[in-house]
Amino acid sequence: MLTLEKGVKLLQESGAKITSQRVAIMKSLEGRTDHPSAEQIFLELKPDYPTLSIATVYSTTQLLASASVIRILSIDDKKIYFDPVTSPHGHFMCRRCKRIVDVPIDFECIDAAVAHADISSVTNAELFLYGLCTDCGD
């Protein structure tokens, strides 16, 4: 999970400048469970950081994702979302309200499926589920 200290350390190690905008982006992601989009982060921070650009949000989150401090979710073909929880889990997106929630994964089922397939090793996996959440369901 993203912490401000971990994010600042990452930026310093990469030689990136520690700016108030980058710190604000990391603070906005710290402890979140709602999987915000770049646009959402931008709109939340813009009133307090009038010179913030959407490009800064994207570049900072890309830097954090490259170091596995956050995950970039491509669950929607129109937007990119960010997840500060990097431990293995899946995601569900409601087709109506677009809410994204974490979904636990049964790794025994995955291991069994891989064992029965012609697969040497798995290095990465994404689980995206789609449907209606309980608030939007019939």
Secondary structure as UniProt FT lines:
FT   HELIX           4..13
FT   TURN            14..15
FT   HELIX           20..29
FT   TURN            30..31
FT   HELIX           38..45
FT   TURN            46..48
FT   TURN            50..51
FT   HELIX           54..66
FT   TURN            67..68
FT   STRAND          71..73
FT   STRAND          81..83
FT   STRAND          90..94
FT   TURN            95..97
FT   STRAND          100..103
FT   HELIX           107..115
FT   TURN            116..118
FT   STRAND          128..131
FT   TURN            134..136
//
